């Protein structure tokens, strides 16, 4: 492996690592938003004049956000733990 190829590989690993940390941070923000959706959904349902449809839609949105952010966190942690496998997965997708 040439010197230039080694530098390119090191830069790619650094970029993948920083991208994974950014994805984890954004996923944590999504988790907070999902908690807000869940709280608002329950409040809409338990209100003295309930808005059932809106409450159920907010609870469904909370579950979808929770699943999406959880999957993103898992993928990011795997990319940080095993960068070679993550790079191979990216090369297969490209």
C-alpha positions as CSV (number, residue, x, y, z in Angstrom):
1,X,0.0,0.0,0.0
2,X,1.5,3.3,-1.0
3,X,1.9,6.3,1.3
4,X,-0.9,8.2,-0.5
5,X,-3.3,5.3,-0.1
6,X,-2.5,5.0,3.6
7,X,-3.2,8.7,4.1
8,X,-6.4,8.4,2.2
9,X,-7.5,5.5,4.3
10,X,-6.7,7.3,7.5
11,X,-8.7,10.4,6.4
12,X,-11.7,8.2,5.5
13,X,-11.6,6.5,8.9
14,X,-11.5,9.9,10.6
15,X,-14.4,11.1,8.5
16,X,-16.4,8.0,9.2
17,X,-15.8,8.3,12.9
18,X,-16.8,11.9,13.2
19,X,-19.8,11.2,11.0
20,X,-20.8,8.4,13.4
21,X,-20.5,10.7,16.4
22,X,-22.7,13.4,14.7
23,X,-25.3,10.7,13.9
24,X,-25.4,9.6,17.5
25,X,-25.9,13.2,18.6
26,X,-28.7,13.8,16.2
27,X,-30.3,10.5,17.2
28,X,-30.2,11.7,20.9
29,X,-32.1,14.8,19.8
30,X,-34.6,12.6,18.0
31,X,-35.0,10.6,21.2
32,X,-35.9,13.8,23.1
33,X,-38.4,14.7,20.3
34,X,-39.9,11.2,20.6
35,X,-40.3,11.7,24.3
36,X,-42.1,15.0,23.7
37,X,-44.4,13.4,21.1
38,X,-45.2,10.7,23.6
39,X,-46.0,13.2,26.4
40,X,-48.1,15.3,24.1
41,X,-49.9,12.2,22.7
42,X,-50.8,11.1,26.2
43,X,-52.0,14.6,27.1
44,X,-54.2,14.8,24.0
45,X,-55.8,11.4,24.9
46,X,-56.3,12.1,28.6
47,X,-57.6,15.6,28.1
48,X,-61.2,16.3,29.4
49,X,-62.1,16.9,25.8
50,X,-59.8,14.3,24.2
51,X,-58.5,14.6,20.7
52,X,-58.0,10.9,20.2
53,X,-56.8,10.9,16.5
54,X,-54.1,13.5,17.2
55,X,-53.0,11.7,20.4
56,X,-52.8,8.4,18.6
57,X,-50.9,9.9,15.7
58,X,-48.4,11.5,18.1
59,X,-47.9,8.2,19.9
60,X,-47.3,6.5,16.5
61,X,-44.8,9.2,15.6
62,X,-43.0,8.7,18.9
63,X,-42.6,5.0,18.3
64,X,-41.4,5.6,14.7
65,X,-38.8,8.2,15.9
66,X,-37.7,5.9,18.7
67,X,-37.1,3.0,16.3
68,X,-35.3,5.2,13.8
69,X,-33.0,6.8,16.3
70,X,-32.3,3.5,18.0
71,X,-31.3,1.9,14.7
72,X,-29.1,4.9,13.8
73,X,-27.4,4.7,17.2
74,X,-26.7,1.0,16.8
75,X,-25.3,1.5,13.3
76,X,-23.1,4.4,14.4
77,X,-21.7,2.4,17.3
78,X,-21.0,-0.5,15.0
79,X,-19.2,1.8,12.6
80,X,-17.0,3.2,15.4
81,X,-16.3,-0.2,16.8
82,X,-15.5,-1.9,13.5
83,X,-14.5,0.7,10.9
84,X,-13.3,-1.9,8.4
85,X,-16.7,-3.6,8.3
86,X,-18.4,-0.2,8.0
87,X,-16.2,0.7,5.0
88,X,-16.8,-2.6,3.3
89,X,-20.6,-2.1,3.8
90,X,-20.3,1.4,2.2
91,X,-18.3,0.0,-0.7
92,X,-20.9,-2.6,-1.3
93,X,-23.7,0.1,-1.4
94,X,-21.7,2.3,-3.8
